[in-house]
Amino acid sequence: MDITDDEYEELRRLDQLRSNNSVLNAWLTIQHAEFPAWAEQAPGTWDFSLDSLVRLEDLIRSRYASVEQAHQDEGGDFLQTASWYVGEVHNRYFGTGWQFHPDSTEIPGAWPFVTVPFDRLFEFPDEDGIDPDGRPFYTPVKRLCGILTPDNGHLATDPEVYTPACEDA
């Protein structure tokens, strides 16, 4: 999809707004501060490694009996800090960054997400040709709930979303 210079500039401004705003910054500060206490609740080493995502998935599965139960706790301290942890693992290994539009606080179920940097915009064309920003948006808290659905993949394989689709496929 070709976009005009004005459209590109608007996308760049939106990316900047979602990447640095008081709502997102406050959420990140809270989760970072809560992480040590969160980590004490769960046995093992929480070192932001890719291997730790397997342990986190096991922890989520042992804590929640159903997807519905997890969704009811999306805004709770445990899942919010767990989602921050997942996003931080992605950021450290795959160069993603946190984003959240400050107006999204008015939208039920909207949470901070990670995505690849804006300079990779054109690596991810929208399959339908509708949205000029086809970069993958990974919302950790939704994904943590989603892993409870049978056959819905695993946290350890999720980073594959950051690999652009091959145009020859």
C-alpha positions, -999 to +999 in steps of 0.1 A: +000+000+000+014+034-010+008+063+014+013+100+009+039+120+029+010+135+049-004+100+058+031+088+067+036+119+090+002+113+106+012+077+113+045+088+127+028+113+151+003+087+162+032+063+169+050+089+190+018+097+209+012+060+217+048+055+227+052+083+251+023+096+271+014+100+308-011+071+309+014+046+294+043+060+314+023+057+347+013+021+339+049+012+331+061+028+363+035+010+384+043-024+368+080-020+372+076-011+409+052-040+415+074-066+397+096-076+427+066-084+449+050-102+420+081-123+414+082-133+450+047-149+446+060-172+419+089-197+424+118-196+401+140-170+385+123-142+366+152-130+345+134-117+314+147-147+293+128-164+266+129-196+286+110-178+315+079-175+292+074-212+294+074-210+332+050-180+331+026-199+309+026-228+333+020-203+362-010-188+343-024-222+336-021-232+372-036-200+385-067-198+362-091-226+356-107-210+325-103-182+299-134-165+315-118-165+349-086-150+335-105-123+315-123-113+347-089-107+363-074-088+333-072-055+352-059-072+384-024-067+398-013-102+390-021-102+353-011-066+347+024-072+361+026-106+343+017-088+311+043-062+317+069-090+322+059-106+289+061-073+271+095-066+286+108-100+274+096-091+239+112-056+241+146-070+252+148-098+226+129-085+196+133-047+198+096-040+203+084-011+224+054-004+246+025+017+232-009+028+245-031+056+232-040+079+262-076+080+250-078+042+252-086+044+289-121+051+278-123+018+259-132-013+280-106-040+275-079-018+260-045-024+275-009-015+267+007-034+239+041-039+222+049-035+186+079-032+163+095+002+159+080+027+134+110+024+111+098-011+103+064+001+092+068-010+056+079-045+065+044-054+075+019-045+048-018-049+058-030-081+041-063-064+033-048-032+020-070-011+043-047+000+071-013+016+062+001+004+096+002-034+094+028-039+121+019-066+146+004-053+179+009-078+207-012-072+238+003-093+265-026-093+290-050-106+262-025-132+252-020-144+287-058-150+289-057-165+254-032-192+261-059-209+282-079-216+251-070-251+238-048-251+207-040-214+209-002-217+208+023-209+234+040-178+248+074-191+237+064-192+200+045-159+199+076-138+189+071-153+154+046-124+148+076-100+144+088-118+113+073-102+082+053-125+059+072-136+029+057-119-002+065-149-023+044-173-002 
